[in-house]
Amino acid sequence: MITRAIRVARVGSAAELAAAALMILGFPVLMLAALVPSVPAFAAAAAVTYLADHYLHRKSSYLINRLSKVRAGLSIRFLIRQLLLILLLARLDLADGIVFYGAVACFIAFYGLQAPHGALVTLIRNRRRMPVATRNVDLAARIRIPDAPPRRLLNRSAEKMLHLDLFAVIGVLVSALMDDTLAAFVGIGATIALGTLYVVALMPYVRGSKIPPNAEKVLAAVDDWLAGYRPETVLYFSGSKDSAYQVNMWLETMEQLDSKPLIILRERAILNNLAPTTVPVICVPGGVHLMNMDLSTVRVALYAANVGKNIHLLRVPTMKHVFIGHGDSDKLASVNPFSKVYDEVWTAGRAGRDRYAIADVGVRDDDIVEVGRPQLAPIQTWQGVPEGRIPTVLYAPTWEGWDGNPGNTSLVLAGENIVKKLIKADPPVRVLYKPHPFTGTVSKEAGAAHARITALVEKAAAERATDARFTADAAAQAQAKAELTRIEARIAQLAGNGGEKGDEAEATRDGLVDVAKHEEIARLRAEWNDTYWRSFGTHEHRVITGAEPRLYDCFNVSDAMVSDISSVVSDFIASGKPYAVTDSAELGVEEFKRQNTAVRAATILSNSAAELGELLSAVRDLAGDPLAEDRKELKQYLLGPDEPTSIEQFNTAVADLARKADTRNVGQESRAAAGAAEATTTA
């Protein structure tokens, strides 16, 4: 019942649900205490509503955010509490007293301060919002960007301002209880004085040297930097904050380009979720600003997603435009008809080329270039299960998608069957469960299935911990955990407290990466990954969510994988390890293989997962694996040859396309010059 209530209320935990219930029920109790009247009961109920409200705000609860949509927002809740305090005074027969009039005047004046406070906060934020935000771009040498106001002034400013009424509320309650007029006016004075000081403290930050230059000067500084840097290859990306992983997967590739790279983002939310990189980054939310930006030196533009805002860069004819995507799979997104707007489409291997030919969506075969998948370099080739260790099977289902197709994910129809069979396998295996980060965002059924699977894995892990057949080196694990703590502390020290950046303008000014620190952090993250897997037994089941460890790290410690039709399968094939894919839509083995290239060397599972034994047999008997040769052939078909390396293929493709752009531009200039000469002769 509690789980259902949490889901209905859209809160994150039982504690949030309890806080929400206390806050909502607290206001009727406040009214009852005011009508009775009872000062102690009113004080207790007020304290509960204050604390519950504050807790829910700190948790950024969905429920709190929705209350403002039904006219029960933060200001209204504070106003209701204050009005109920006035009602309490009236019911205590204090309506003709000076405390009553003082409280009324205080709250009116207090709300009179809200308008200038809110206006100043909004004005400061608007004036300090840059037309572009950057990382690894030296704007500080070109324009003056002042420090941000202290975080204590702007962070959760409305909540802080409203909570200043506490002094008046406490003073009035003490006065009503103790019949002490002085207490009321001390509290009232503190509330009005502190509210006034808050407004006064904000005023210097709306004028003069406290605000950044205007948009014209900032954009001129960006163009000046571009003229000096002369970028040649741009990675362009637009999307929601949850899609940042689609651009993050290309950062290392951009760092390894032979040409000068630049990343252009369109949403501030993506910039805030961008992984650390040494590549210059410019976030340009405004389409007009982007179209006016000097990108004349860029010859190749790479697009990781098909989105509407791509048109703002696609309109530039002096560069060649390439769709590189954010994965290579048999999903319909991999053959989107929109792809024909690009000059070229780059795929990992021959499979991508054939996929477009079969789909017949207007992408010409001679516009497709096979470049491999540079991101797959960290994936290690399988040599079999190490002696003395039980096999590890990774269950990495994709999410439910937008269209409700049952074939999108195995979670709903097959997920529990898969996990149950894996945790009950004999001989035993270890289960790693790593769901897609979007799981449950569209389908409640998928979210519920994920919760049940998580519970299954965690319960099995607890039972295995007490099983005498499985032992672990406790001392080694304790040492590894201590090492993890040390590495995490060092990474935090090197990374600094990024959350303490005052605002976007200050982050833009100070956003130059320290290359030495960046490289050390990369080394430490690799060390962290190795230590993480040593911090628990190789027999322990595990639910893995979040950014770390990465999916490819899970590939490397696994001996087999169960997944769905997605780029995860194509990527896993790079390891050469056995894998299974679930036919959740029940197409049948032959039709499923016909429609999905990546499953041609897979064990095909029905929703009952009855065929899972075939996968486990292949893992345990390397010599008797019937699909080993099929996987080798499929790997080359999907991902291309191992030599030259994918990054070499990628750089070659960039260079070739840049030459095509130069040839086109020279041709245009020649035609323009010839036209001008002809016009002069005619004149």
C-alpha positions in Angstrom: 0.0 0.0 0.0 2.8 2.4 0.8 4.5 1.6 -2.5 1.3 2.4 -4.3 0.8 5.6 -2.4 4.4 6.7 -3.2 3.7 6.0 -6.9 0.4 7.9 -6.9 1.8 10.9 -5.1 4.9 10.9 -7.3 7.3 11.1 -4.4 10.7 9.4 -4.1 10.5 7.6 -0.8 8.4 6.8 2.2 10.0 9.7 4.1 8.8 12.1 1.4 5.4 10.6 1.5 5.2 11.0 5.3 6.4 14.6 5.0 3.8 15.4 2.3 1.1 13.8 4.5 2.2 15.8 7.5 2.3 19.1 5.6 -1.1 18.6 4.0 -2.8 17.5 7.2 -1.0 20.1 9.2 -3.0 23.0 7.8 -6.5 21.6 8.9 -4.9 21.0 12.3 -3.7 24.6 12.3 -7.2 25.9 11.6 -8.7 23.6 14.3 -6.1 24.9 16.8 -6.9 28.5 15.9 -10.7 27.9 16.3 -10.4 26.0 19.6 -8.2 28.1 20.4 -5.0 26.5 21.6 -1.6 28.2 21.4 0.5 25.0 22.1 -1.4 23.0 19.5 -1.1 25.8 17.0 2.6 26.1 17.6 3.1 22.3 17.3 1.1 22.1 14.0 2.9 25.2 12.6 6.3 23.6 13.4 5.3 20.4 11.6 4.2 22.3 8.5 7.3 24.4 8.4 9.6 21.4 8.7 7.7 19.2 6.3 7.5 21.9 3.7 11.2 22.6 4.1 12.1 19.0 3.8 10.0 18.5 0.6 11.7 21.6 -1.0 15.1 20.3 -0.2 14.2 17.0 -1.9 12.7 18.9 -4.9 9.6 16.8 -4.5 7.3 16.5 -7.5 4.3 17.0 -5.2 5.6 20.4 -4.0 6.1 21.5 -7.6 2.6 20.5 -8.5 1.0 22.3 -5.6 1.7 25.7 -7.3 -0.4 24.5 -10.2 -3.5 24.2 -8.0 -3.1 27.6 -6.3 -1.4 26.1 -3.3 2.2 27.3 -3.9 4.8 28.3 -1.5 3.7 31.9 -0.9 0.0 30.8 -0.5 1.0 28.3 2.2 2.9 30.9 4.2 0.0 33.4 3.8 -2.5 30.8 5.0 -0.4 30.1 8.1 -0.1 33.8 8.9 -3.9 34.3 8.4 -4.6 31.4 10.7 -2.3 33.0 13.3 -4.4 36.2 13.1 -7.5 34.0 13.5 -5.9 32.5 16.6 -5.4 36.0 18.1 -9.0 36.9 17.4 -10.3 33.7 19.0 -8.1 34.5 22.1 -10.0 37.8 22.4 -6.9 39.8 21.4 -8.4 41.4 18.4 -8.5 44.8 20.1 -4.9 44.5 21.4 -1.8 46.1 20.1 -0.2 42.7 19.3 -3.1 41.9 17.0 -2.7 45.1 15.0 1.1 44.8 15.0 0.8 41.2 13.6 -1.5 42.4 10.8 0.7 45.3 9.9 3.8 43.1 10.0 2.4 40.5 7.6 1.1 43.2 5.2 4.5 44.9 5.2 6.2 41.6 4.9 4.3 40.7 1.8 4.9 44.2 0.5 8.6 43.3 0.6 8.1 40.2 -1.5 7.5 42.1 -4.7 10.8 44.1 -4.7 12.6 41.0 -3.5 11.2 38.8 -6.3 11.8 41.5 -8.9 15.4 42.0 -7.8 16.1 38.3 -7.9 14.6 37.9 -11.3 16.4 41.0 -12.7 19.8 39.8 -11.3 19.3 36.3 -12.9 18.2 37.8 -16.2 21.0 40.3 -16.4 23.6 37.6 -15.5 22.2 35.1 -18.0 24.7 35.0 -20.9 23.5 34.8 -24.5 26.0 32.0 -24.8 27.5 29.8 -22.1 30.9 28.2 -22.6 33.5 25.8 -21.4 37.2 25.8 -22.4 36.7 29.1 -24.1 38.8 32.0 -22.9 36.2 34.8 -22.7 37.7 36.3 -19.6 40.6 37.7 -21.6 38.2 39.5 -23.9 35.3 40.7 -21.7 34.9 41.4 -18.0 32.6 39.0 -16.3 32.1 39.9 -12.6 31.7 37.4 -9.7 28.2 36.1 -9.1 26.3 37.3 -6.1 26.8 35.1 -3.0 24.9 31.9 -3.3 23.2 32.6 0.0 21.4 35.5 -1.6 20.0 33.8 -4.7 19.9 30.1 -3.9 16.3 29.2 -2.9 15.7 32.9 -2.5 11.9 32.8 -2.3 12.0 30.1 0.4 14.6 32.0 2.4 12.6 35.2 2.2 9.3 33.7 3.3 10.9 31.9 6.2 11.9 35.2 7.7 8.3 35.3 9.0 9.3 32.7 11.6 10.6 35.5 13.9 7.2 37.2 13.9 5.2 34.0 14.2 7.3 32.8 17.2 7.2 36.2 18.8 3.4 36.5 18.4 2.8 32.9 19.7 5.1 33.6 22.8 3.2 36.8 23.4 -0.2 35.1 23.2 1.0 32.3 25.5 2.9 34.5 28.0 0.9 37.7 27.7 4.2 39.4 26.9 3.8 42.2 24.3 7.6 42.7 24.1 8.2 39.2 22.6 5.7 39.9 19.8 7.3 43.2 18.8 10.8 41.8 19.0 9.8 39.1 16.5 7.9 41.5 14.3 10.8 43.9 14.2 13.3 41.1 13.4 11.1 39.9 10.5 10.7 43.3 8.9 14.3 44.3 9.5 15.7 41.1 8.0 13.3 41.2 5.1 14.4 44.8 4.4 18.1 44.0 4.7 17.6 41.1 2.2 16.1 43.4 -0.4 18.9 46.0 0.2 21.6 43.4 -0.1 20.3 42.4 -3.6 20.3 46.0 -4.9 24.0 46.4 -5.8 23.9 43.4 -8.1 21.5 44.9 -10.6 23.7 47.7 -11.9 27.2 48.8 -12.9 30.2 46.6 -12.5 28.2 43.8 -10.9 26.5 42.7 -14.2 28.1 41.1 -17.2 28.4 42.9 -20.6 25.4 43.0 -22.9 24.6 40.3 -25.4 26.2 42.2 -28.3 29.6 42.4 -26.5 29.5 38.8 -25.4 28.8 37.5 -28.9 31.5 39.7 -30.3 33.9 38.2 -27.8 32.9 34.7 -28.8 33.4 35.6 -32.5 36.8 37.0 -31.6 37.7 33.7 -29.9 36.4 31.7 -32.8 38.6 33.8 -35.2 41.6 32.9 -33.2 40.8 29.2 -32.5 39.5 28.5 -36.1 37.5 25.3 -35.4 37.3 22.8 -38.2 35.0 20.1 -36.9 31.8 20.7 -34.9 29.7 18.3 -32.8 26.2 19.7 -32.7 23.6 18.6 -30.2 20.2 19.5 -29.0 17.9 17.6 -26.6 16.4 17.2 -23.1 18.6 17.0 -20.0 18.0 13.3 -19.9 19.6 12.9 -23.4 23.0 14.3 -22.4 24.4 10.7 -22.6 24.0 10.9 -26.3 26.5 13.7 -26.6 28.7 12.5 -23.8 29.4 9.3 -25.7 31.2 11.3 -28.4 33.4 13.4 -26.1 36.5 11.1 -26.2 36.2 10.8 -29.9 36.1 14.6 -30.3 39.2 14.8 -28.1 41.0 12.4 -30.5 40.3 14.2 -33.7 43.1 15.3 -35.9 41.2 18.5 -36.8 40.3 21.3 -34.3 37.1 20.3 -32.6 34.3 22.3 -31.2 31.0 21.3 -29.4 27.9 23.4 -29.9 25.0 22.7 -27.6 21.5 24.3 -27.7 20.2 23.8 -24.2 21.7 24.9 -20.9 20.4 21.7 -19.3 22.7 19.7 -21.6 25.7 21.9 -20.7 25.0 21.3 -17.0 25.0 17.6 -17.6 27.9 17.4 -20.0 30.8 15.2 -18.8 34.2 16.8 -18.3 36.1 17.3 -21.6 39.1 19.3 -23.0 37.1 20.2 -26.1 35.8 23.8 -26.3 32.1 24.0 -25.8 29.7 26.7 -26.7 26.0 26.6 -25.6 23.8 28.8 -27.8 20.2 28.6 -26.8 19.1 31.3 -29.2 18.7 30.3 -32.9 19.4 33.9 -34.1 22.6 34.0 -32.1 23.7 30.7 -33.6 23.0 31.8 -37.1 24.9 35.0 -36.6 27.9 33.3 -35.1 31.1 33.2 -37.3 31.7 29.5 -38.1 33.3 30.2 -41.4 36.3 28.0 -40.6 34.2 24.9 -39.8 34.2 22.3 -42.6 32.5 19.3 -41.0 29.4 19.3 -38.7 28.5 16.1 -36.8 25.0 15.5 -35.5 24.3 12.9 -32.8 20.5 13.2 -32.9 17.7 14.0 -35.4 16.0 17.0 -33.8 14.3 20.1 -35.1 16.9 22.6 -34.0 19.4 20.9 -36.3 18.0 23.2 -39.0 19.8 26.2 -37.5 23.2 24.8 -38.5 22.1 22.7 -41.4 21.4 25.9 -43.3 25.1 26.7 -43.4 26.4 25.7 -46.9 30.1 26.2 -46.3 30.3 23.0 -44.1 29.4 19.4 -44.8 26.8 17.9 -42.5 27.0 14.3 -41.2 24.6 12.2 -39.1 26.6 10.1 -36.7 23.8 9.2 -34.3 24.1 7.9 -30.7 24.1 4.2 -31.3 23.9 1.7 -34.1 21.0 -0.7 -33.9 18.0 -2.1 -35.8 15.6 0.3 -34.2 13.6 2.5 -36.6 15.5 5.6 -35.2 18.6 4.2 -37.0 16.9 4.7 -40.4 15.0 7.9 -39.8 14.0 9.5 -43.1 15.2 12.8 -41.8 18.7 11.5 -42.3 18.6 12.3 -46.0 19.0 16.0 -45.2 22.7 15.4 -44.3 25.5 15.3 -46.8 26.6 11.9 -45.4 25.5 9.3 -42.9 28.2 7.5 -41.0 27.6 4.0 -39.8 29.7 1.5 -37.9 29.8 -1.2 -40.5 28.2 -2.7 -43.5 25.0 -3.5 -41.6 24.2 0.2 -41.3 24.6 0.7 -45.0 22.3 -2.3 -45.8 19.8 -1.1 -43.2 19.3 2.2 -45.1 19.0 0.3 -48.4 16.3 -2.0 -47.1 14.4 0.9 -45.4 14.5 2.9 -48.7 14.0 6.3 -46.9 16.0 8.4 -49.4 19.5 8.0 -48.1 21.7 7.2 -51.1 24.3 4.4 -50.8 27.2 6.6 -51.9 26.4 9.1 -49.1 27.0 6.4 -46.5 30.5 6.0 -44.9 31.5 3.1 -42.7 33.7 4.4 -39.8 33.3 1.8 -37.1 32.5 2.8 -33.5 35.4 4.7 -31.8 33.6 4.4 -28.4 34.0 0.6 -28.4 37.8 0.7 -28.0 37.6 0.1 -24.2 35.6 -3.1 -24.7 37.8 -6.2 -24.1 37.7 -9.4 -26.2 36.4 -12.5 -24.3 38.8 -15.3 -23.5 36.4 -17.4 -21.6 35.4 -17.5 -17.9 38.6 -17.4 -15.7 39.2 -20.5 -13.7 37.8 -20.5 -10.2 35.2 -17.8 -10.9 31.5 -18.4 -11.6 30.2 -16.8 -14.9 28.7 -13.4 -14.7 25.6 -12.6 -16.8 24.6 -9.0 -17.5 21.0 -8.2 -17.9 20.8 -4.8 -19.6 17.3 -4.2 -21.0 16.5 -1.1 -22.9 13.6 1.2 -21.9 10.0 1.1 -23.0 10.1 3.7 -25.7 7.4 6.2 -26.7 5.1 4.1 -28.9 4.0 1.3 -26.5 5.4 -1.4 -28.7 5.9 -4.6 -26.6 9.0 -5.4 -28.6 10.9 -2.4 -27.3 11.8 -3.9 -23.9 11.8 -7.3 -22.2 11.3 -5.7 -18.8 7.5 -5.9 -18.7 6.8 -9.4 -20.2 10.1 -11.3 -19.7 12.3 -9.4 -17.2 11.2 -11.3 -14.1 11.4 -14.7 -15.8 14.9 -13.9 -17.0 16.2 -12.8 -13.6 14.5 -15.7 -11.8 16.1 -18.3 -14.1 19.5 -16.6 -13.8 19.5 -16.4 -10.0 18.3 -20.1 -9.8 20.7 -21.4 -12.4 22.6 -24.5 -11.5 25.6 -24.4 -11.8 25.3 -20.9 -10.4 26.0 -17.6 -12.1 26.3 -14.0 -10.9 23.7 -11.5 -12.1 24.4 -7.9 -12.9 21.2 -5.9 -13.6 21.8 -2.5 -15.3 18.6 -0.9 -16.6 18.4 1.9 -19.2 18.3 5.4 -17.4 14.9 6.2 -19.1 13.2 3.1 -17.7 9.8 3.9 -16.3 9.6 7.4 -17.6 6.8 6.6 -20.0 5.3 3.3 -18.8 4.2 2.6 -15.3 4.3 -1.1 -16.0 7.9 -0.9 -16.9 8.7 1.1 -13.8 6.9 -1.4 -11.7 8.7 -4.3 -13.4 12.0 -2.6 -12.8 11.2 -2.3 -9.1 10.3 -6.0 -8.8 13.4 -7.0 -10.7 15.5 -4.9 -8.4 13.9 -6.5 -5.4 14.6 -10.0 -6.8 18.2 -9.3 -7.4 18.7 -7.7 -4.0 16.9 -10.6 -2.2 19.0 -13.1 -4.1 22.2 -11.2 -3.2 21.2 -11.3 0.5 20.6 -15.0 0.3 23.8 -15.7 -1.4 25.7 -13.8 1.3 24.7 -16.4 3.8 25.4 -19.4 1.4 28.4 -21.4 2.6 29.3 -22.3 -1.0 30.3 -18.7 -1.7 33.1 -17.2 0.2 34.9 -13.9 -0.2 38.1 -12.4 1.0 36.7 -9.9 3.5 40.1 -8.3 4.2 40.7 -7.7 0.4 37.2 -6.3 0.0 37.6 -4.0 3.0 40.9 -2.8 1.6 39.2 -2.2 -1.8 36.4 -0.2 -0.2 39.0 1.9 1.6 40.8 2.5 -1.6 37.5 3.5 -3.3 37.0 6.1 -0.6 40.5 7.5 -1.2 40.1 7.6 -4.9 36.7 9.3 -4.7 38.1 11.9 -2.3 41.0 12.6 -4.6 38.6 12.9 -7.6 36.4 15.3 -5.6 39.5 17.3 -4.7 40.7 17.5 -8.3 37.2 18.3 -9.7 36.6 20.9 -7.1 33.1 21.8 -5.9 31.4 22.5 -9.2 28.1 23.1 -7.4 29.6 26.2 -5.7 29.9 28.1 -9.0 27.8 31.2 -8.6 26.0 31.0 -11.8 26.2 30.5 -15.6 28.2 33.7 -16.2 30.9 32.8 -13.6 31.1 29.2 -14.8 31.6 30.5 -18.3 34.4 32.8 -17.1 36.1 30.1 -15.1 35.3 27.1 -17.3 38.8 26.5 -18.6 39.8 22.9 -18.1 43.1 22.1 -16.4 44.4 19.4 -18.8 46.8 17.9 -16.2 43.9 17.5 -13.7 41.6 16.2 -16.4 44.1 13.5 -17.3 44.7 12.5 -13.7 40.9 12.3 -13.1 40.6 10.0 -16.1 43.4 7.8 -14.7 41.7 7.8 -11.3 38.3 6.9 -12.8 39.9 3.9 -14.5 41.5 3.0 -11.2 38.1 3.5 -9.4 36.5 1.1 -11.8 39.0 -1.7 -11.2 38.7 -1.1 -7.4 34.9 -1.1 -7.5 34.7 -4.6 -8.9 37.2 -5.8 -6.3 35.2 -4.3 -3.5 32.7 -7.1 -3.5 32.8 -10.8 -4.3 32.8 -12.1 -7.9 29.8 -14.2 -6.9 27.6 -11.3 -5.6 24.5 -10.3 -7.5 24.4 -6.6 -8.1 21.9 -3.8 -9.3 23.9 -1.1 -11.1 22.4 2.3 -11.8 23.8 5.7 -12.3 26.7 6.8 -14.5 29.4 4.7 -12.8 30.4 2.0 -13.4 29.8 2.6 -17.1 28.0 0.1 -19.3 31.2 -0.9 -21.1 32.8 -1.6 -17.7 29.9 -4.0 -17.0 30.6 -5.6 -20.4 34.2 -6.3 -19.4 33.4 -8.1 -16.2 30.6 -10.1 -17.7 30.8 -13.4 -19.6 27.4 -13.1 -21.3 24.6 -10.6 -21.7 20.8 -10.6 -22.0 19.3 -7.5 -23.6 16.8 -6.1 -26.1 17.0 -4.6 -29.6 19.1 -1.6 -29.1 22.7 -0.3 -29.7 23.6 -2.1 -26.4 23.5 -5.4 -28.4 25.6 -4.1 -31.3 28.2 -2.7 -28.9 28.3 -6.0 -26.8 29.1 -7.9 -30.0 32.5 -6.1 -30.1 33.4 -8.3 -27.1 32.8 -11.6 -28.9 30.9 -12.9 -25.9 27.7 -15.0 -26.0 24.5 -13.0 -25.8 20.8 -13.4 -25.8 18.0 -11.1 -27.0 14.4 -11.4 -26.1 11.7 -11.6 -28.7 9.2 -9.7 -26.5 6.8 -9.0 -29.4 6.7 -12.8 -30.2 7.6 -12.5 -33.8 9.1 -15.9 -33.9 12.8 -16.8 -34.2 13.1 -16.6 -38.0 11.2 -13.4 -38.4 12.9 -11.8 -35.4 16.3 -12.6 -37.0 15.1 -11.4 -40.4 14.1 -8.0 -39.0 17.0 -7.5 -36.6 20.5 -8.0 -37.9 22.2 -7.8 -34.5 20.4 -11.0 -33.2 21.6 -13.3 -36.0 24.3 -14.7 -33.7 22.2 -14.5 -30.5 20.3 -17.0 -28.4 16.7 -15.9 -29.0 14.6 -15.9 -25.9 10.8 -16.1 -25.6 9.0 -14.2 -22.9 9.2 -17.3 -20.7 13.0 -17.2 -21.0 12.9 -21.0 -21.4 15.9 -20.9 -23.9 18.2 -19.3 -21.4 20.0 -22.6 -20.8 21.4 -22.4 -24.3 23.2 -19.2 -23.4 24.5 -20.5 -20.1 25.8 -23.7 -21.8 27.8 -21.5 -24.3 29.3 -19.6 -21.5 30.4 -22.7 -19.6 31.8 -24.6 -22.6 33.8 -22.3 -24.8 34.8 -25.1 -27.2 31.2 -26.2 -27.6 29.7 -22.8 -28.3 27.7 -23.2 -31.5 27.5 -19.5 -32.3 31.1 -18.5 -31.8 31.9 -18.2 -35.5 28.6 -16.5 -36.3 29.5 -13.8 -33.7 32.9 -13.2 -35.4 31.3 -12.7 -38.8 28.5 -10.6 -37.4 31.0 -8.4 -35.5 32.7 -7.4 -38.7 29.4 -6.9 -40.5 28.0 -4.7 -37.8 31.1 -2.8 -36.6 33.6 -3.0 -39.4 37.1 -4.4 -39.4 39.5 -4.1 -36.5 42.2 -2.6 -38.7 42.6 0.3 -39.2 41.2 1.2 -35.8 37.9 3.0 -35.7 39.3 6.3 -34.6 41.7 6.2 -37.6 38.7 5.4 -39.9 36.8 8.3 -38.3 39.6 10.8 -38.7 40.0 9.7 -42.3 36.3 10.3 -42.9 36.5 13.7 -41.3 39.5 14.7 -43.5 37.8 13.4 -46.7 34.6 15.3 -46.1 36.5 18.5 -45.1 38.2 18.3 -48.5 34.8 18.0 -50.2 33.7 21.1 -48.3 36.8 23.0 -49.4 36.3 21.9 -53.0 32.7 23.1 -52.9 33.6 26.5 -51.4 36.4 27.1 -53.8 34.0 26.3 -56.7 31.5 28.8 -55.3 34.1 31.5 -55.0 35.3 30.8 -58.5 31.8 31.1 -59.9 31.1 34.2 -57.9 34.4 35.8 -59.2 33.5 34.8 -62.7 30.1 36.3 -62.4 31.5 39.5 -61.0 34.1 39.8 -63.8 31.4 39.2 -66.5 29.2 41.8 -64.9 32.1 44.3 -65.0 32.9 43.5 -68.6 29.2 43.9 -69.6 29.1 47.2 -67.8 
